[in-house]
């Protein structure tokens, strides 16, 4: 049965469970697919910028990125416990006057 208009859409109420439903929802996040978010992440777009460009909330973007990350698989080229060569790793200790570099050769 009809139960008024909410946010410009007709709202209906179920007679058995008393829950409300609308014919159409206007929440924009449902129309954005994960491919769009992946593309923005690869391009280095920040959370706030994505939120502004896609017109959805920052928390929604963060939760979608977390769900995408759960589906990713580890790269089989890198194995745990192996040693790899590192190029140009610099760290700063207290002051930025000294730059101790670290490099190691690949051991097999």
Buried (B, 14 or more C-beta within 10 A) or exposed (E): EEBEEEEEEEBBEEEEEEEEEBEEEEEEEEEBEEEBBEEBBEEEBEBEEBBEEBEBEEEBBEEBBEEBEEEEEEEEEEEEEEEEEEEEEEEEEEEEEEEEEEEEEEEE
